[in-house]
């Protein structure tokens, strides 16, 4: 039995080492590369757009950009990927930064602001992108933990309380070294001719691009989808769990509390605030509106509008595309407007 186990170990050891090596050096999500986000930020801070950008930690990139930039924006956008297409061309004769991150939760919103405050670089205006899942405690968003120290700092500032944590909730990245799914992505990445970020002056490229002002452009293939393809994306979006609004049982009172404290804090700094509610694709919104399971989506918009009235904050847009007279031609997929959709949404209220 011992000899069998020894032989088994000798056979499996090379396989194990191969998997670990591919996962480490291929590194599908750039978990083990400390320089990936830094390289992107360095090019952006030189005044270049950066394309050929794949899986990366958007929060860490924001940290590099904010901490090393000398620019204090007149207008700052903070929100999820649904606001990341907003760029400097949407505004005139002002300095502008888009600090949006995919799947932004309340923790992201205030932690990103905290980085500007701690370097004494306050914007004159903040456009706060709010999503239904902002108020969903079951939204499943954990990526904000890259900025946990910033979040804990501002949370204490806003509430005079420390966050009590019983254990580190974030899964160690090292478990990915033996992950079969991570192996697939890492192996595929190693086969690419180049997975390194590429500096460019071009805004629209064959691959996903981060622009100098912090905004993004999608790759050419995604942008070039036919109306039928966009419609298909919307249908696929509602044929599975809808992003971050499953188990949305109630508007979280804890999140509402911290959001209102955050608004009070911004007001105390004389920062002008706008709420931005970006619409869903018509097919998606119709499905949501007809399904009691997602009733809190509509309730969340009502809450944001009431909050706007309470604090004298302008509310831009709506989750409902029909209010904005937006059909499928204003979208890339089930929950992301295209540039035309973003411009129409901004013009719905913002001046």
C-alpha positions in Angstrom: 0.0 0.0 0.0 2.8 2.4 0.9 4.6 1.6 -2.4 1.3 2.3 -4.3 0.9 5.6 -2.5 4.5 6.6 -3.2 4.1 5.8 -6.9 0.8 7.7 -7.0 2.5 10.7 -5.5 5.3 10.5 -7.9 2.9 10.4 -10.8 0.6 13.2 -9.5 3.4 15.6 -8.3 4.4 16.7 -11.8 0.7 17.3 -12.7 0.2 19.3 -9.5 3.3 21.4 -10.2 2.2 22.0 -13.8 -1.2 23.2 -12.7 0.3 25.5 -10.0 2.9 26.8 -12.4 0.3 27.6 -15.2 -2.0 29.3 -12.6 0.8 31.4 -11.2 2.6 32.4 -14.4 -0.5 32.5 -16.6 -2.4 34.2 -13.9 -5.8 34.6 -15.6 -7.1 37.4 -13.3 -3.7 38.9 -12.6 -3.9 37.9 -8.9 -0.2 37.3 -8.5 1.1 40.2 -10.6 1.7 43.2 -8.5 2.6 45.3 -11.5 -0.3 44.8 -13.9 -2.6 47.6 -12.5 0.4 49.8 -11.8 1.5 49.6 -15.5 -1.9 50.6 -16.6 -2.0 53.5 -14.3 1.5 54.7 -15.3 0.4 54.9 -18.9 -2.8 56.7 -18.1 -1.0 59.2 -16.0 1.4 59.8 -18.9 -1.7 60.8 -20.9 -2.2 57.6 -22.8 -5.2 55.4 -23.2 -4.5 51.8 -22.5 -5.9 48.9 -24.5 -5.5 45.1 -24.5 -6.6 45.2 -20.9 -8.0 42.0 -19.5 -8.9 40.7 -16.1 -7.6 43.1 -13.5 -8.4 44.6 -10.1 -10.3 47.8 -11.0 -10.2 49.0 -7.4 -6.5 48.6 -7.2 -6.2 50.5 -10.5 -8.3 53.3 -9.0 -6.0 53.4 -6.0 -2.9 53.8 -8.1 -4.6 56.5 -10.3 -6.0 58.5 -7.4 -2.9 58.4 -5.3 -0.5 59.3 -8.1 -2.5 61.8 -10.0 -2.0 65.6 -9.6 -5.5 66.3 -11.0 -8.3 67.3 -8.7 -11.5 67.0 -10.8 -14.3 69.6 -11.0 -16.6 66.7 -11.7 -16.2 63.1 -10.4 -18.3 60.2 -11.4 -18.5 57.2 -9.0 -20.6 54.1 -9.7 -20.7 50.8 -11.4 -19.8 49.7 -14.9 -23.2 51.2 -15.9 -21.6 54.7 -15.6 -18.1 53.9 -16.9 -18.9 55.1 -20.4 -19.3 58.6 -19.2 -16.3 60.6 -20.4 -14.9 64.1 -20.6 -16.7 64.7 -23.9 -20.0 64.7 -22.0 -18.9 67.9 -20.2 -17.4 71.2 -21.4 -14.4 73.2 -20.1 -14.0 71.3 -16.8 -11.7 68.7 -15.4 -13.4 65.4 -15.2 -12.6 61.9 -13.7 -14.6 58.7 -14.0 -13.7 56.5 -11.0 -16.4 53.9 -11.7 -15.7 50.2 -11.0 -17.7 47.2 -12.1 -20.4 46.0 -9.7 -19.9 49.0 -7.4 -21.5 48.6 -4.0 -22.0 51.2 -1.3 -18.6 50.3 0.1 -17.0 51.1 -3.2 -18.8 54.4 -3.6 -17.6 55.8 -0.3 -14.2 54.2 -0.2 -13.3 55.7 -3.6 -14.5 59.1 -2.4 -12.4 58.6 0.8 -9.2 58.3 -1.3 -9.9 61.8 -2.8 -10.6 63.3 0.5 -7.6 61.8 2.2 -5.3 63.5 -0.4 -7.2 66.7 0.0 -8.4 66.6 -3.5 -12.2 67.2 -3.3 -14.3 67.6 -6.4 -16.7 70.4 -6.8 -19.4 68.0 -8.1 -20.0 64.3 -7.7 -22.3 62.3 -9.9 -23.2 59.2 -7.9 -24.2 56.2 -10.0 -26.8 54.3 -8.0 -28.1 50.8 -8.9 -30.9 48.8 -7.5 -28.3 46.4 -5.9 -26.8 49.4 -4.0 -29.5 48.7 -1.5 -29.5 44.9 -1.7 -27.5 43.4 1.2 -27.6 40.1 -0.8 -26.0 41.6 -3.9 -23.0 39.2 -3.7 -20.5 42.0 -4.3 -17.2 41.5 -2.4 -14.7 43.1 -4.8 -14.8 46.3 -2.7 -12.5 44.5 -0.1 -9.5 45.6 -2.1 -10.4 49.0 -0.5 -11.4 47.7 2.9 -9.0 50.0 4.8 -10.4 53.1 3.0 -13.9 51.9 3.7 -13.3 51.2 7.3 -11.7 54.6 7.7 -14.6 56.6 6.2 -17.2 54.3 7.9 -15.8 55.3 11.3 -15.7 58.9 10.2 -19.4 58.9 9.2 -20.8 56.8 12.1 -18.2 57.2 15.0 -18.2 53.4 15.1 -15.7 50.8 14.2 -16.7 47.9 11.9 -16.6 44.7 13.9 -15.3 41.8 11.9 -15.1 38.3 13.3 -12.9 36.9 10.6 -11.4 37.7 7.2 -14.2 37.1 4.7 -12.1 37.4 1.6 -11.1 34.1 0.1 -7.3 33.8 -0.1 -6.1 34.3 -3.7 -3.7 31.4 -3.3 -6.5 28.9 -3.5 -6.6 29.7 -7.2 -3.2 28.1 -7.6 -4.9 24.7 -7.6 -8.2 25.7 -9.2 -9.2 23.8 -12.4 -11.3 26.7 -13.6 -8.5 29.2 -13.0 -6.1 26.8 -14.9 -8.3 27.0 -18.0 -8.2 30.8 -18.0 -4.5 30.9 -17.2 -3.6 28.4 -19.9 -5.6 30.3 -22.5 -4.0 33.6 -21.4 -0.5 32.0 -21.9 -1.4 31.1 -25.4 -2.3 34.7 -26.3 0.3 36.4 -28.4 0.3 39.3 -25.9 -1.7 39.9 -22.8 0.2 43.0 -21.8 -1.5 46.4 -21.7 -0.8 48.5 -24.7 -0.6 52.3 -24.6 -2.5 54.1 -27.4 -3.9 57.4 -28.4 -6.8 55.7 -30.0 -10.1 55.6 -28.0 -11.8 52.7 -29.8 -9.7 49.5 -30.4 -10.0 45.8 -31.1 -9.8 45.2 -27.3 -11.2 46.8 -24.2 -9.7 50.2 -23.5 -9.2 52.4 -20.4 -9.2 56.1 -21.3 -7.1 58.9 -19.8 -10.1 60.3 -17.9 -10.9 57.0 -16.2 -13.8 56.0 -18.5 -13.8 53.0 -20.8 -14.6 51.9 -24.3 -15.7 48.4 -25.2 -13.9 46.4 -27.8 -14.8 46.9 -31.4 -16.7 43.6 -31.8 -18.9 44.3 -28.8 -19.6 47.8 -30.0 -20.5 46.6 -33.5 -23.3 44.2 -32.5 -26.4 44.2 -34.7 -29.8 45.1 -33.2 -30.6 41.4 -33.2 -27.4 40.6 -31.3 -28.1 43.3 -28.6 -31.7 41.9 -28.3 -30.2 38.4 -27.8 -27.9 39.7 -25.1 -30.8 41.2 -23.3 -32.8 38.0 -23.4 -29.8 36.0 -22.2 -29.5 38.5 -19.3 -32.9 37.6 -18.0 -32.7 33.9 -18.7 -30.4 33.5 -15.7 -30.1 35.1 -12.3 -30.3 38.9 -12.9 -27.1 40.6 -11.9 -26.9 41.3 -8.1 -30.7 41.7 -7.6 -31.6 38.1 -6.8 -32.7 37.6 -3.1 -33.5 41.4 -3.0 -35.9 40.9 -0.2 -35.9 44.5 1.2 -34.2 47.8 1.0 -31.4 47.4 3.5 -31.9 49.9 6.4 -28.2 49.6 7.2 -27.2 50.5 3.7 -29.7 53.3 3.6 -28.3 54.6 6.9 -24.7 54.7 5.6 -25.8 56.2 2.3 -27.6 59.1 4.0 -24.6 59.6 6.3 -22.4 59.8 3.3 -24.6 62.4 1.6 -24.6 64.5 4.8 -20.8 64.3 4.8 -20.6 65.5 1.2 -23.0 68.3 1.9 -20.8 69.4 4.8 -17.9 69.7 2.3 -20.0 71.9 0.0 -19.9 69.3 -2.8 -22.7 69.4 -5.3 -24.3 66.0 -5.7 -26.3 64.4 -8.5 -27.8 60.9 -8.4 -27.6 59.0 -11.7 -30.0 56.1 -12.4 -29.0 54.4 -15.7 -31.8 52.5 -17.4 -32.0 48.8 -18.1 -32.7 47.5 -21.6 -36.5 47.6 -22.4 -36.8 43.8 -22.5 -35.1 43.5 -19.1 -37.0 46.3 -17.4 -40.3 44.9 -18.7 -39.4 41.5 -17.3 -38.4 43.1 -13.9 -41.6 45.2 -13.7 -43.9 42.2 -14.3 -42.1 40.0 -11.8 -42.9 40.4 -8.1 -39.6 38.8 -7.3 -37.9 42.0 -8.5 -40.3 44.6 -7.0 -37.6 46.1 -4.9 -36.0 47.4 -8.1 -38.9 49.9 -8.5 -38.9 50.5 -4.8 -35.2 51.4 -4.8 -35.8 54.0 -7.5 -38.6 55.5 -5.5 -36.3 55.6 -2.5 -33.5 57.4 -4.4 -36.0 60.0 -5.7 -37.3 60.6 -2.1 -33.7 60.9 -0.9 -33.1 63.4 -3.6 -36.0 65.5 -2.5 -34.9 65.2 1.1 -31.4 66.6 0.5 -32.2 68.8 -2.5 -30.3 66.5 -4.9 -31.0 66.4 -8.6 -31.9 62.9 -9.9 -30.7 62.1 -13.4 -32.3 59.3 -15.5 -34.3 56.3 -14.4 -34.0 52.5 -14.3 -37.1 52.6 -16.6 -36.0 53.2 -20.2 -39.6 54.0 -21.3 -39.5 57.2 -19.2 -36.5 58.3 -21.2 -38.0 57.1 -24.5 -35.1 54.7 -25.1 -35.4 51.6 -27.2 -32.9 48.8 -27.9 -30.8 51.1 -30.1 -29.5 52.9 -26.9 -28.0 49.7 -25.4 -25.1 47.3 -25.7 -26.7 44.6 -23.7 -29.3 44.0 -20.9 -28.0 46.6 -18.5 -25.4 48.7 -20.2 -26.3 51.8 -22.3 -24.2 52.6 -25.3 -22.7 56.1 -25.7 -25.9 57.4 -27.3 -27.9 56.0 -24.3 -25.5 57.6 -21.8 -25.7 61.0 -23.5 -29.5 60.8 -23.5 -29.6 59.8 -19.9 -27.3 62.6 -18.8 -29.4 65.1 -20.7 -32.6 64.0 -19.1 -31.8 66.2 -16.0 -28.2 67.2 -15.8 -27.2 70.8 -16.6 
